[in-house]
Amino acid sequence: MSDDRTESAFLTRLTALVRKETRQMLRDRSNLMVGLLLPVALILLFGFGLSFDVKNAPVALVMQDRSAGAREIVSGLRGSAYLDPIDVETMEQASRMLREGKVDAIVQIPNDFASRQVKGGAEIQLILNGVDSTTAQTLEAYIQGAVGVAVARQADRGGATASGGSVTLMTRTWFNEEGNSRWYLVPGLVVLIMTLVGAFLSSLLIAREWERGTLEALFVTPVRPLELVLAKLAPYIVIGLIDLTMCLLAAVFLFDVPIRGSMLAIILVSFLYLLVSLLVGLLISGVTRNQFAASQVALLTSFMPALMLSGFVFDLRNIPVAVQVVAQILPATHFMGVIKTLFLAGTDWGMVASNSLILMGYIAILTILTRRTLRKRLD
């Protein structure tokens, strides 16, 4: 009987405690957000946003020979579901498109293709964008397969053995000749570190002062919201620039990654993106006014998207259109593209200017929104 009473009392206390904790959890919206929204975000990001497939890869096609044999090769490329050939008049234009990232490869059919094919020694030049070594290797295999199918079709029509050996693919890799994955990943780390230092750390600033009650003391002083924003940003700008310096030194001396673009351009776009990240963090902290909630929102809205949807891990052209639209809204996507180009391909001032204007637009919008969250009022 005593045991029954003890068990009943235990269940009564446990039930009461479970009810109390459940009510407390339902009142704590930040915990609910982490527990329910974070899994949903991860499911959507990994399910729809993560793809290592190569589909409809843009390939610049330079046809200097328009014979029947050359057109047969082109039809093989156009018939592949993995390739999207784009007709280009000159190699100079194709090279510019490859450097700007508008195409992933160049296929050049030389003007002596037909005569060499008759002799059994025709060659086609393939130039790959080696910034992403995995994509380059996959694309090379697809193009070799498409050319082989086209040559086999020619041989069948001519009654010859379908071997595909009469056409040789001469492959060169630009921007990452060694196919070193570090050359692809290290520039992207600059984006992630700037995001971490900017959005994640600064998201705790205003929230911490709201929790401690120190922000109210500033409301009775002549300090203006814009002045408060600038004062909050200043120390973290210094930290961000120090981190950028460490990234550049590590890239060159630790990982042997070349920096082929202008150092001035790298510093300029990195500084602009650092400001964007810091303002995002300040905006989050001003809206949430809670350190835990601010850190979680910063993780979900800045660091995770920068990791998954900026082009750091895989080519954004291989994901669904809806996810591509979301990716283009992210500041990290624009910074990722230009920083990789500056590291490995060289300086494209047009690309630097366009992405810098986009980042400055984000700075203007975020500054206005952040000032509104820091108005002198008490809720």
C-alpha positions in Angstrom: 0.0 0.0 0.0 2.9 2.3 0.9 4.5 1.6 -2.5 1.2 2.5 -4.3 1.0 5.8 -2.5 4.6 6.6 -3.3 4.1 5.8 -6.9 0.9 7.9 -7.0 2.7 10.9 -5.5 5.6 10.5 -7.9 3.2 10.5 -10.9 1.3 13.5 -9.5 4.5 15.5 -9.0 5.9 14.5 -12.4 2.6 15.4 -14.2 2.6 18.8 -12.5 6.2 19.5 -13.5 5.6 18.4 -17.1 2.6 20.7 -17.3 4.6 23.6 -15.9 7.5 23.0 -18.3 5.2 22.7 -21.2 3.5 26.0 -20.4 6.9 27.6 -20.0 8.1 26.2 -23.4 4.9 27.5 -25.1 5.5 30.9 -23.7 9.2 30.9 -24.9 8.8 31.6 -28.6 12.6 31.5 -29.2 12.8 27.9 -28.0 9.8 27.0 -30.2 11.4 28.7 -33.2 14.6 26.7 -32.7 12.8 23.4 -32.1 10.3 23.7 -34.9 11.6 26.1 -37.6 15.3 25.0 -37.6 14.4 21.4 -38.6 12.1 22.7 -41.3 14.8 25.0 -42.6 17.4 22.3 -42.7 15.0 19.9 -44.5 14.2 22.5 -47.2 17.9 23.6 -47.5 19.3 20.1 -47.8 16.3 18.6 -49.8 15.9 21.4 -52.4 19.0 23.6 -52.1 21.7 21.0 -52.0 22.6 19.4 -55.4 25.9 18.1 -56.7 24.4 17.2 -60.1 25.5 19.0 -63.2 22.5 19.8 -65.5 22.2 22.2 -68.4 25.8 23.4 -68.0 26.4 26.4 -70.2 29.2 25.7 -72.7 30.5 28.3 -75.2 30.7 26.8 -78.7 33.2 28.3 -81.1 32.7 26.7 -84.6 35.6 27.7 -86.9 34.6 24.8 -89.2 31.0 24.4 -90.3 31.4 21.2 -92.3 28.9 18.3 -92.0 31.2 16.4 -89.6 31.6 19.5 -87.3 27.8 19.9 -87.3 27.4 16.3 -86.4 29.6 16.9 -83.3 27.6 19.9 -82.4 24.4 18.0 -82.6 25.8 15.5 -80.2 26.5 18.3 -77.7 23.1 19.8 -78.2 21.5 16.4 -77.7 22.9 16.0 -74.2 20.5 16.8 -71.3 23.5 17.9 -69.2 24.9 20.5 -71.7 23.6 23.9 -72.9 25.8 24.9 -75.8 25.9 28.7 -76.6 27.1 29.8 -80.0 29.9 32.3 -79.8 31.7 33.9 -82.7 35.2 34.3 -81.4 37.5 32.7 -78.8 38.0 36.2 -77.2 34.3 36.4 -76.5 34.2 32.9 -75.2 37.2 33.5 -73.0 35.6 36.6 -71.5 32.4 34.6 -70.8 34.4 31.9 -69.1 36.3 34.4 -66.9 33.0 36.1 -65.9 31.5 32.7 -65.0 28.8 32.9 -67.7 29.9 29.5 -69.1 31.6 26.5 -67.5 33.6 25.4 -70.6 34.6 26.3 -74.1 34.4 23.8 -77.0 36.4 25.0 -80.0 36.1 23.2 -83.4 39.2 24.3 -85.4 38.9 25.4 -89.1 40.9 22.3 -90.2 38.6 19.8 -88.4 37.0 18.3 -91.6 40.4 17.7 -93.3 41.9 16.2 -90.2 38.9 14.0 -89.6 39.3 12.5 -93.1 42.9 11.7 -92.2 41.7 10.2 -88.9 43.4 12.7 -86.6 40.8 15.5 -85.9 41.1 17.4 -82.7 38.6 19.5 -80.6 39.8 21.9 -78.0 38.0 21.8 -74.6 38.8 24.6 -72.0 37.3 24.0 -68.6 36.6 26.5 -65.8 38.6 24.8 -63.0 37.4 27.1 -60.2 35.1 24.2 -59.1 37.3 21.1 -59.9 34.5 18.6 -59.2 32.1 20.3 -61.7 35.0 20.6 -64.2 35.7 16.9 -64.1 32.0 15.9 -64.4 31.6 18.3 -67.3 34.6 16.9 -69.1 33.1 13.4 -68.8 29.8 14.6 -70.2 31.4 16.4 -73.2 33.6 13.4 -74.0 30.6 11.2 -73.9 28.6 13.5 -76.2 31.5 13.7 -78.7 31.9 9.9 -78.6 28.2 9.3 -79.3 28.4 11.8 -82.2 31.5 10.2 -83.7 29.9 6.7 -83.3 26.8 7.9 -85.1 29.0 9.2 -88.0 30.8 5.8 -88.2 27.5 3.9 -88.2 26.2 6.0 -91.1 29.4 5.5 -93.0 29.5 1.8 -92.3 32.6 2.0 -90.2 33.2 0.6 -86.8 31.8 2.9 -84.1 34.9 3.5 -82.1 34.9 7.3 -81.8 38.7 7.3 -81.9 38.9 9.6 -85.0 38.3 12.7 -82.9 40.5 13.6 -80.0 39.4 16.0 -77.2 42.4 18.3 -76.2 41.5 19.4 -72.7 42.9 22.4 -70.8 41.8 23.7 -67.4 41.9 27.4 -66.6 42.0 29.1 -63.2 42.7 25.9 -61.3 45.2 23.9 -63.4 46.0 21.4 -60.6 42.3 20.7 -59.9 43.0 21.5 -56.2 39.8 21.7 -54.2 41.5 24.1 -51.7 41.6 26.7 -54.4 37.8 26.4 -54.6 37.1 26.3 -50.9 39.5 28.8 -49.3 38.1 31.9 -51.1 34.6 30.8 -50.0 35.8 30.7 -46.4 36.3 34.5 -46.5 32.6 34.8 -47.1 31.7 32.5 -44.2 34.1 34.2 -41.8 32.8 37.6 -42.7 29.3 36.4 -42.1 30.2 34.8 -38.8 32.0 37.8 -37.5 29.5 40.2 -38.8 25.9 38.9 -38.5 26.4 36.3 -35.8 28.5 38.3 -33.3 26.8 41.7 -33.9 23.4 40.1 -33.5 24.2 39.8 -29.7 25.1 43.5 -29.3 21.8 45.4 -29.0 20.0 42.3 -27.6 22.5 42.1 -24.7 22.0 45.8 -23.9 18.2 45.4 -23.9 18.5 42.4 -21.6 20.8 44.4 -19.2 18.7 47.5 -19.4 21.7 49.7 -20.4 20.1 50.8 -23.7 17.4 52.8 -21.9 20.1 54.9 -20.4 21.2 56.0 -23.8 17.7 57.1 -24.7 17.9 60.1 -22.3 21.2 61.3 -23.9 21.6 63.4 -27.1 22.9 60.3 -28.9 21.1 59.7 -32.2 20.2 56.3 -33.6 22.7 56.7 -36.5 25.5 57.6 -34.2 24.6 54.6 -32.0 24.7 52.3 -35.1 28.1 53.6 -36.2 29.5 53.3 -32.7 28.3 49.7 -32.5 29.9 48.8 -35.9 33.3 50.4 -35.4 35.0 47.8 -33.1 33.6 44.9 -35.2 34.8 46.4 -38.4 38.3 46.4 -37.0 37.9 42.7 -36.0 36.5 41.8 -39.4 39.4 43.5 -41.2 41.9 41.6 -39.0 40.1 38.4 -39.9 40.2 39.3 -43.6 43.9 39.8 -43.3 44.4 36.4 -41.6 42.3 34.8 -44.4 44.4 36.3 -47.1 47.7 35.4 -45.4 46.5 31.8 -44.8 45.3 31.5 -48.4 48.7 32.5 -49.8 51.2 31.1 -47.3 49.3 28.2 -45.8 47.2 26.8 -48.6 49.1 28.1 -51.6 46.0 29.6 -53.2 46.9 32.2 -55.9 45.4 35.7 -55.7 45.3 36.7 -59.4 43.0 39.7 -59.0 43.5 43.2 -57.6 44.1 43.3 -53.8 42.4 46.7 -53.7 39.2 45.1 -55.3 39.3 42.3 -52.8 39.6 44.7 -49.8 36.8 46.9 -51.2 34.2 44.2 -51.8 35.1 42.5 -48.5 34.7 45.7 -46.6 31.3 46.3 -48.2 30.1 42.8 -47.4 31.4 43.1 -43.8 29.3 46.2 -43.4 26.3 44.3 -44.8 26.8 41.4 -42.3 27.2 43.8 -39.4 24.0 45.6 -40.2 22.1 42.4 -40.6 23.3 41.4 -37.1 22.3 44.7 -35.6 18.9 44.6 -37.3 18.3 41.1 -35.9 19.3 42.1 -32.4 17.2 45.2 -32.5 14.1 43.3 -33.5 14.5 40.2 -31.2 16.0 42.0 -28.1 17.0 38.6 -26.8 20.5 37.2 -27.1 19.4 33.6 -27.5 16.8 34.4 -30.1 19.1 36.8 -31.9 21.8 34.2 -32.2 19.4 31.6 -33.6 17.8 34.0 -36.0 21.3 35.0 -37.2 22.2 31.4 -37.7 19.0 30.7 -39.7 19.0 33.9 -41.8 22.7 34.6 -42.4 25.2 31.9 -41.7 23.2 28.8 -42.9 22.1 30.5 -46.2 25.7 31.7 -46.7 26.9 28.2 -46.3 24.3 26.4 -48.4 22.9 28.9 -51.0 25.8 31.2 -51.9 27.6 28.9 -54.3 30.2 27.9 -51.6 29.5 24.1 -51.8 28.0 23.7 -55.3 27.0 25.5 -58.5 23.7 27.4 -58.0 22.7 26.7 -61.6 22.0 23.1 -60.7 19.3 23.8 -58.1 15.6 24.6 -58.7 14.7 28.0 -60.1 12.7 29.0 -57.0 15.8 28.3 -54.8 18.0 30.2 -57.3 15.7 33.3 -56.8 16.1 33.0 -53.0 19.9 32.6 -53.4 20.1 35.8 -55.6 18.4 37.8 -52.8 21.2 36.9 -50.4 24.2 39.3 -50.2 26.5 36.4 -49.6 25.8 35.1 -53.1 27.0 38.2 -54.8 30.1 38.4 -52.6 30.9 34.7 -53.2 30.9 35.1 -57.0 33.1 38.1 -57.1 35.6 36.9 -54.4 36.2 33.6 -56.2 36.7 35.4 -59.5 39.2 37.8 -57.9 41.2 35.0 -56.3 41.4 32.6 -59.3 40.4 34.3 -62.5 41.7 37.9 -62.1 40.1 41.3 -61.9 36.9 41.9 -63.8 36.1 45.5 -62.9 32.7 45.3 -64.4 31.8 42.4 -62.2 33.4 44.2 -59.2 31.4 47.4 -59.8 28.1 45.7 -60.3 28.4 43.6 -57.2 29.7 46.5 -55.2 26.6 48.5 -56.1 24.4 45.7 -55.0 26.2 45.5 -51.6 25.9 49.3 -51.2 22.2 49.0 -51.9 21.9 46.5 -49.0 23.9 48.8 -46.8 21.5 51.7 -47.4 18.4 49.6 -46.8 19.8 47.9 -43.7 20.9 51.2 -42.2 17.4 52.7 -42.5 15.8 49.6 -41.0 18.4 49.4 -38.2 17.8 53.0 -37.2 14.1 52.3 -36.9 14.7 49.5 -34.4 16.8 51.9 -32.3 14.4 54.7 -32.0 14.2 56.4 -28.6 11.1 54.7 -27.2 10.3 52.2 -24.6 7.9 49.4 -25.3 
